[in-house]
Amino acid sequence: MTFESGNSPTPARPVRPQRLTRAERADALRNKILAAASAVVGQYGYAEASINRITEAAGIAQGTFYLYFESRQALFDVLLPHVGADMLAYIGESVAGAQSFIEVEERGFLAFFAFLRAHPGFFRVLNEAEVAAPTAHATHMELITTHYVRSLERALAAGEITEFAGEELEALAYMFQAARSYLYMRYVKGGNESKELPDWLVQTYMKLVRHGLKQP
């Protein structure tokens, strides 16, 4: 609100919402379809994730679906990397500002489980993709592993890892990822998927990381 001496206050002009460009609208709708597909696959699995179910979840006509994906399989072939990128972004925000690899690993470990609590269907999207969408599964694993190896490389360069050489880091990345997945299956999946991990489990995992990577 603007005031001038001797005059009544001049009301501020209403701020009009900025209109999205055609490309931005298209991108938003594509993301909406992918989000709906993730939810449907998470609930029913790939085999039962029909285009009809996906479009109903997205609130669009089936004809609109085909403007973005030529087939159901074409959607499946990009679904897991799309959702995986969201997970990486979530974990990246959680580890920002960490001062050591150990801190990064602990924060990342907790963030992984927090993401799965918020997106319980992700685990099914991931696991069934190996058969239903192998191209997507391979792309996702390469993306996740590349990020993990880069983190390990920084730790190796900083002297935080002393028990392993550079050529072993990819194997370590797969081991850590496998540990997270199996711990999820044992202590979360099939139970109360909203529960927090027990503190002792986090500490057990971190003892393995802390004492396994560096000489005392």
MODELLER restraints for C-alpha pairs under 7 A, 6 or more apart:
rsr = mdl.restraints
at = mdl.atoms
rsr.add(forms.Gaussian(group=physical.xy_distance, feature=features.Distance(at['CA:1:A'], at['CA:9:A']), mean=6.81, stdev=0.5))
rsr.add(forms.Gaussian(group=physical.xy_distance, feature=features.Distance(at['CA:1:A'], at['CA:10:A']), mean=6.20, stdev=0.5))
rsr.add(forms.Gaussian(group=physical.xy_distance, feature=features.Distance(at['CA:1:A'], at['CA:11:A']), mean=5.31, stdev=0.5))
rsr.add(forms.Gaussian(group=physical.xy_distance, feature=features.Distance(at['CA:1:A'], at['CA:12:A']), mean=4.92, stdev=0.5))
rsr.add(forms.Gaussian(group=physical.xy_distance, feature=features.Distance(at['CA:2:A'], at['CA:9:A']), mean=5.86, stdev=0.5))
rsr.add(forms.Gaussian(group=physical.xy_distance, feature=features.Distance(at['CA:2:A'], at['CA:10:A']), mean=5.33, stdev=0.5))
rsr.add(forms.Gaussian(group=physical.xy_distance, feature=features.Distance(at['CA:2:A'], at['CA:11:A']), mean=6.77, stdev=0.5))
rsr.add(forms.Gaussian(group=physical.xy_distance, feature=features.Distance(at['CA:2:A'], at['CA:12:A']), mean=6.82, stdev=0.5))
rsr.add(forms.Gaussian(group=physical.xy_distance, feature=features.Distance(at['CA:3:A'], at['CA:9:A']), mean=4.82, stdev=0.5))
rsr.add(forms.Gaussian(group=physical.xy_distance, feature=features.Distance(at['CA:3:A'], at['CA:10:A']), mean=6.46, stdev=0.5))
rsr.add(forms.Gaussian(group=physical.xy_distance, feature=features.Distance(at['CA:30:A'], at['CA:68:A']), mean=6.58, stdev=0.5))
rsr.add(forms.Gaussian(group=physical.xy_distance, feature=features.Distance(at['CA:32:A'], at['CA:58:A']), mean=6.17, stdev=0.5))
rsr.add(forms.Gaussian(group=physical.xy_distance, feature=features.Distance(at['CA:33:A'], at['CA:58:A']), mean=5.64, stdev=0.5))
rsr.add(forms.Gaussian(group=physical.xy_distance, feature=features.Distance(at['CA:34:A'], at['CA:79:A']), mean=6.35, stdev=0.5))
rsr.add(forms.Gaussian(group=physical.xy_distance, feature=features.Distance(at['CA:36:A'], at['CA:54:A']), mean=5.73, stdev=0.5))
rsr.add(forms.Gaussian(group=physical.xy_distance, feature=features.Distance(at['CA:36:A'], at['CA:57:A']), mean=5.43, stdev=0.5))
rsr.add(forms.Gaussian(group=physical.xy_distance, feature=features.Distance(at['CA:36:A'], at['CA:58:A']), mean=5.23, stdev=0.5))
rsr.add(forms.Gaussian(group=physical.xy_distance, feature=features.Distance(at['CA:37:A'], at['CA:54:A']), mean=5.34, stdev=0.5))
rsr.add(forms.Gaussian(group=physical.xy_distance, feature=features.Distance(at['CA:38:A'], at['CA:125:A']), mean=6.85, stdev=0.5))
rsr.add(forms.Gaussian(group=physical.xy_distance, feature=features.Distance(at['CA:39:A'], at['CA:121:A']), mean=6.39, stdev=0.5))
rsr.add(forms.Gaussian(group=physical.xy_distance, feature=features.Distance(at['CA:40:A'], at['CA:49:A']), mean=5.87, stdev=0.5))
rsr.add(forms.Gaussian(group=physical.xy_distance, feature=features.Distance(at['CA:40:A'], at['CA:54:A']), mean=6.34, stdev=0.5))
rsr.add(forms.Gaussian(group=physical.xy_distance, feature=features.Distance(at['CA:41:A'], at['CA:49:A']), mean=5.51, stdev=0.5))
rsr.add(forms.Gaussian(group=physical.xy_distance, feature=features.Distance(at['CA:41:A'], at['CA:125:A']), mean=6.10, stdev=0.5))
rsr.add(forms.Gaussian(group=physical.xy_distance, feature=features.Distance(at['CA:42:A'], at['CA:121:A']), mean=3.70, stdev=0.5))
rsr.add(forms.Gaussian(group=physical.xy_distance, feature=features.Distance(at['CA:42:A'], at['CA:122:A']), mean=6.14, stdev=0.5))
rsr.add(forms.Gaussian(group=physical.xy_distance, feature=features.Distance(at['CA:42:A'], at['CA:124:A']), mean=5.41, stdev=0.5))
rsr.add(forms.Gaussian(group=physical.xy_distance, feature=features.Distance(at['CA:42:A'], at['CA:125:A']), mean=5.69, stdev=0.5))
rsr.add(forms.Gaussian(group=physical.xy_distance, feature=features.Distance(at['CA:43:A'], at['CA:121:A']), mean=6.32, stdev=0.5))
rsr.add(forms.Gaussian(group=physical.xy_distance, feature=features.Distance(at['CA:45:A'], at['CA:124:A']), mean=6.84, stdev=0.5))
rsr.add(forms.Gaussian(group=physical.xy_distance, feature=features.Distance(at['CA:46:A'], at['CA:132:A']), mean=6.53, stdev=0.5))
rsr.add(forms.Gaussian(group=physical.xy_distance, feature=features.Distance(at['CA:51:A'], at['CA:72:A']), mean=6.43, stdev=0.5))
rsr.add(forms.Gaussian(group=physical.xy_distance, feature=features.Distance(at['CA:52:A'], at['CA:62:A']), mean=6.89, stdev=0.5))
rsr.add(forms.Gaussian(group=physical.xy_distance, feature=features.Distance(at['CA:55:A'], at['CA:61:A']), mean=6.24, stdev=0.5))
rsr.add(forms.Gaussian(group=physical.xy_distance, feature=features.Distance(at['CA:55:A'], at['CA:62:A']), mean=6.00, stdev=0.5))
rsr.add(forms.Gaussian(group=physical.xy_distance, feature=features.Distance(at['CA:55:A'], at['CA:65:A']), mean=6.95, stdev=0.5))
rsr.add(forms.Gaussian(group=physical.xy_distance, feature=features.Distance(at['CA:69:A'], at['CA:75:A']), mean=5.90, stdev=0.5))
rsr.add(forms.Gaussian(group=physical.xy_distance, feature=features.Distance(at['CA:76:A'], at['CA:133:A']), mean=5.93, stdev=0.5))
rsr.add(forms.Gaussian(group=physical.xy_distance, feature=features.Distance(at['CA:77:A'], at['CA:133:A']), mean=5.53, stdev=0.5))
rsr.add(forms.Gaussian(group=physical.xy_distance, feature=features.Distance(at['CA:77:A'], at['CA:135:A']), mean=5.94, stdev=0.5))
rsr.add(forms.Gaussian(group=physical.xy_distance, feature=features.Distance(at['CA:77:A'], at['CA:136:A']), mean=4.73, stdev=0.5))
rsr.add(forms.Gaussian(group=physical.xy_distance, feature=features.Distance(at['CA:78:A'], at['CA:136:A']), mean=5.63, stdev=0.5))
rsr.add(forms.Gaussian(group=physical.xy_distance, feature=features.Distance(at['CA:79:A'], at['CA:136:A']), mean=6.94, stdev=0.5))
rsr.add(forms.Gaussian(group=physical.xy_distance, feature=features.Distance(at['CA:80:A'], at['CA:125:A']), mean=6.55, stdev=0.5))
rsr.add(forms.Gaussian(group=physical.xy_distance, feature=features.Distance(at['CA:80:A'], at['CA:126:A']), mean=6.43, stdev=0.5))
rsr.add(forms.Gaussian(group=physical.xy_distance, feature=features.Distance(at['CA:80:A'], at['CA:136:A']), mean=5.77, stdev=0.5))
rsr.add(forms.Gaussian(group=physical.xy_distance, feature=features.Distance(at['CA:80:A'], at['CA:137:A']), mean=6.65, stdev=0.5))
rsr.add(forms.Gaussian(group=physical.xy_distance, feature=features.Distance(at['CA:80:A'], at['CA:140:A']), mean=6.43, stdev=0.5))
rsr.add(forms.Gaussian(group=physical.xy_distance, feature=features.Distance(at['CA:81:A'], at['CA:136:A']), mean=6.14, stdev=0.5))
rsr.add(forms.Gaussian(group=physical.xy_distance, feature=features.Distance(at['CA:81:A'], at['CA:139:A']), mean=6.44, stdev=0.5))
rsr.add(forms.Gaussian(group=physical.xy_distance, feature=features.Distance(at['CA:81:A'], at['CA:140:A']), mean=4.78, stdev=0.5))
rsr.add(forms.Gaussian(group=physical.xy_distance, feature=features.Distance(at['CA:84:A'], at['CA:140:A']), mean=6.47, stdev=0.5))
rsr.add(forms.Gaussian(group=physical.xy_distance, feature=features.Distance(at['CA:87:A'], at['CA:115:A']), mean=6.71, stdev=0.5))
rsr.add(forms.Gaussian(group=physical.xy_distance, feature=features.Distance(at['CA:91:A'], at['CA:108:A']), mean=5.70, stdev=0.5))
rsr.add(forms.Gaussian(group=physical.xy_distance, feature=features.Distance(at['CA:91:A'], at['CA:111:A']), mean=5.48, stdev=0.5))
rsr.add(forms.Gaussian(group=physical.xy_distance, feature=features.Distance(at['CA:91:A'], at['CA:112:A']), mean=6.63, stdev=0.5))
rsr.add(forms.Gaussian(group=physical.xy_distance, feature=features.Distance(at['CA:94:A'], at['CA:107:A']), mean=6.37, stdev=0.5))
rsr.add(forms.Gaussian(group=physical.xy_distance, feature=features.Distance(at['CA:94:A'], at['CA:108:A']), mean=6.77, stdev=0.5))
rsr.add(forms.Gaussian(group=physical.xy_distance, feature=features.Distance(at['CA:94:A'], at['CA:111:A']), mean=6.38, stdev=0.5))
rsr.add(forms.Gaussian(group=physical.xy_distance, feature=features.Distance(at['CA:95:A'], at['CA:104:A']), mean=5.37, stdev=0.5))
rsr.add(forms.Gaussian(group=physical.xy_distance, feature=features.Distance(at['CA:95:A'], at['CA:107:A']), mean=5.58, stdev=0.5))
rsr.add(forms.Gaussian(group=physical.xy_distance, feature=features.Distance(at['CA:95:A'], at['CA:108:A']), mean=6.10, stdev=0.5))
rsr.add(forms.Gaussian(group=physical.xy_distance, feature=features.Distance(at['CA:98:A'], at['CA:104:A']), mean=5.62, stdev=0.5))
rsr.add(forms.Gaussian(group=physical.xy_distance, feature=features.Distance(at['CA:101:A'], at['CA:155:A']), mean=5.82, stdev=0.5))
rsr.add(forms.Gaussian(group=physical.xy_distance, feature=features.Distance(at['CA:102:A'], at['CA:210:A']), mean=6.69, stdev=0.5))
rsr.add(forms.Gaussian(group=physical.xy_distance, feature=features.Distance(at['CA:106:A'], at['CA:206:A']), mean=6.71, stdev=0.5))
rsr.add(forms.Gaussian(group=physical.xy_distance, feature=features.Distance(at['CA:116:A'], at['CA:122:A']), mean=6.63, stdev=0.5))
rsr.add(forms.Gaussian(group=physical.xy_distance, feature=features.Distance(at['CA:117:A'], at['CA:193:A']), mean=5.94, stdev=0.5))
rsr.add(forms.Gaussian(group=physical.xy_distance, feature=features.Distance(at['CA:117:A'], at['CA:194:A']), mean=5.37, stdev=0.5))
rsr.add(forms.Gaussian(group=physical.xy_distance, feature=features.Distance(at['CA:129:A'], at['CA:136:A']), mean=6.90, stdev=0.5))
rsr.add(forms.Gaussian(group=physical.xy_distance, feature=features.Distance(at['CA:129:A'], at['CA:137:A']), mean=5.55, stdev=0.5))
rsr.add(forms.Gaussian(group=physical.xy_distance, feature=features.Distance(at['CA:130:A'], at['CA:137:A']), mean=5.45, stdev=0.5))
rsr.add(forms.Gaussian(group=physical.xy_distance, feature=features.Distance(at['CA:145:A'], at['CA:173:A']), mean=6.19, stdev=0.5))
rsr.add(forms.Gaussian(group=physical.xy_distance, feature=features.Distance(at['CA:148:A'], at['CA:173:A']), mean=5.80, stdev=0.5))
rsr.add(forms.Gaussian(group=physical.xy_distance, feature=features.Distance(at['CA:149:A'], at['CA:169:A']), mean=6.01, stdev=0.5))
rsr.add(forms.Gaussian(group=physical.xy_distance, feature=features.Distance(at['CA:149:A'], at['CA:170:A']), mean=5.81, stdev=0.5))
rsr.add(forms.Gaussian(group=physical.xy_distance, feature=features.Distance(at['CA:149:A'], at['CA:173:A']), mean=6.12, stdev=0.5))
rsr.add(forms.Gaussian(group=physical.xy_distance, feature=features.Distance(at['CA:152:A'], at['CA:169:A']), mean=6.53, stdev=0.5))
rsr.add(forms.Gaussian(group=physical.xy_distance, feature=features.Distance(at['CA:155:A'], at['CA:161:A']), mean=5.85, stdev=0.5))
rsr.add(forms.Gaussian(group=physical.xy_distance, feature=features.Distance(at['CA:156:A'], at['CA:162:A']), mean=6.90, stdev=0.5))
rsr.add(forms.Gaussian(group=physical.xy_distance, feature=features.Distance(at['CA:160:A'], at['CA:214:A']), mean=6.56, stdev=0.5))
rsr.add(forms.Gaussian(group=physical.xy_distance, feature=features.Distance(at['CA:161:A'], at['CA:213:A']), mean=5.16, stdev=0.5))
rsr.add(forms.Gaussian(group=physical.xy_distance, feature=features.Distance(at['CA:161:A'], at['CA:214:A']), mean=5.11, stdev=0.5))
rsr.add(forms.Gaussian(group=physical.xy_distance, feature=features.Distance(at['CA:162:A'], at['CA:213:A']), mean=6.31, stdev=0.5))
rsr.add(forms.Gaussian(group=physical.xy_distance, feature=features.Distance(at['CA:162:A'], at['CA:214:A']), mean=4.82, stdev=0.5))
rsr.add(forms.Gaussian(group=physical.xy_distance, feature=features.Distance(at['CA:162:A'], at['CA:215:A']), mean=6.38, stdev=0.5))
rsr.add(forms.Gaussian(group=physical.xy_distance, feature=features.Distance(at['CA:163:A'], at['CA:213:A']), mean=5.45, stdev=0.5))
rsr.add(forms.Gaussian(group=physical.xy_distance, feature=features.Distance(at['CA:163:A'], at['CA:214:A']), mean=5.42, stdev=0.5))
rsr.add(forms.Gaussian(group=physical.xy_distance, feature=features.Distance(at['CA:163:A'], at['CA:215:A']), mean=6.54, stdev=0.5))
